Amino acid sequence: MSAPSSGSDPSNIRIGDAERTSALDALGEHLSSGRIDLDEFGTRSAQVTQARTVADLRALFTDLPAPHPTLPGPAPVIRQAAQPVPAAPSSPARPADTRSPAQRFAGAAVAISGILALVLFLFLHIPWYIFLLPAVVAIISGAVWGNNGNDRR
């Protein structure tokens, strides 16, 4: 590849707000696809805001596949053999919980009401229909939130 007409290294070209925005958008894509977690997104986002040159931004994406930010100058040569293969996670990733805090509380309330029903039955000798308490709690919470816990994305 030929060098720019100014004779300077293309990786030393200063970047502007457009390149930083492009880098933050690309990081957001990697976060939403699960390639990086929220802590790493925060760390890399802070580095994006402090980046001054093309090389500073490219360094943040060397271990990530596309999308990459749109940067001035020629694209770097990507060497697949030089990249280490990351180890598989020891446990499967948990899907993101898209329920609201109130919906998570309602789910916990159903479980707690089952334990409460058992305790009331055993220690206070309340009749067997106390075991309908978890069903009542589940029906009420289902009526309030419907299928939103399953359909939200």
N, C-alpha and C positions, 0 to 999 in steps of 0.2 A: 504494500500500500504506500502511496505517496504521502508525504507530510503536507500539512496545510501551507498555503503560500507564505504565511508569516514565519514559517520555520519553527514554530513552537510545537511542543508535544500536545496532541489533541486532548489528552487526559488532564492537562493543566488549564483548559478553558474554564473560565468562571461560569457558574450557573446562575439562573435567576429564579424568580417565583414560579414561572411556568414549569421549569424542570422539577422544582421541589414539589409542586402540586401533582405532577405526573408520578413522581416517586411515591408520594403518600397514597395516591389512588392505587398504584400497583401493590403496595403493602397491604392496603385494605382488601384487595382481591385475594392475596395470599392468606390473610387472616380469615376471611370468610370461607376459603376452601380448606382450612385446617392445616396448612403447611407451617404456619407460625402461630404461637399462642399469644394471648393478650399481653403478657409481660414482654415478650420479645417484640411485639408490635410497638409497644410503648418505647422500648429502648431504641429500636431502629427509627421510629418517628422522630425522637429527639435528635438522633444523629443526622436525619434528613434536614431538620431545621438548622443544624449547625454546619452542614456541608457547604463548601465554597467552590469546589471544582468538580468536573465530570468524574475524575478518579474517586473522589470522596463518595459520590452516589453509586458508582459502579461497584465499589467495594461492598456495599450493603446488599447487593443482589447476586454476588458470585455463587452462592450456594442455593439459589432459588431458580426454578424454571420460569418460563414466560408466564405472566407479563412482566416486562421490565419497563422502567421509565423511558420516555422519549428524551434523548440527550443529544446535544450537538456533537459533531465530529463523527468519525467512522465507528461502527460497532466493534466491540472487542472480539478477538478470536476466542471461541469457547472450546476448551479442551476437555472432552468427556473423561479421558483416562486419568487426568490429574485430580478429578473430583472424587473424594472418598465416598463410598456408599454408606449412607446412614444405616445404623442398626435398626431392626424392626422394634417397635415398642414392645415392652414386656407384657403389657395388658392391652386389650382392645380399647380404642378411644370411645368415650361415652358420647352419645349424641347430645347436642346442646339442648338444654331445658328451656323451652320457649314459653313456659307458663308464667303468668304474672305472680307476684308474691302472694296475692290473695288466693289464687288457685292452688299454689303450693301449700298454703296454710290449710285450705279445705281438704286437701289430700291427707295431710297429717292429722286433721281433726277426725277423719273417718277411722284411721288407725287407732288414735287415742280413744275414741268412743268405744271401739271394740274391747280394748284393755279395761276401760272404765266399766263396761257392762259385765265383764268377767269378775272384776273385783266386787262390784255391787251384788252380783249373784252369789258369790262365795261367802262374803263376809257379812252382808246385811240381809241375806236370804230373800232378796227381791225375786218375785216370780220370774219364770223363764222368758216372758216377753220383753225383759230388759235387753235381750239379745237382738231385738229389732232396732235398738238405738243406732248402731252403725248404718243400717239400711236407711233410716230416716235422715241421718246426717248426709249420706251419699245422695239421696234423692233431692234434698234441699239444695246442696251445692251444685248438683247437675242441673237443676232448674234455673239456678242463678247464672251459671256460666255456660251451659249447653256444651257444644263440641269445640269451643274455642281452644281448649287445651290441645286438641288433636289437629285442628285445621290451621292454626297460626303458623306463619313461616317468616 
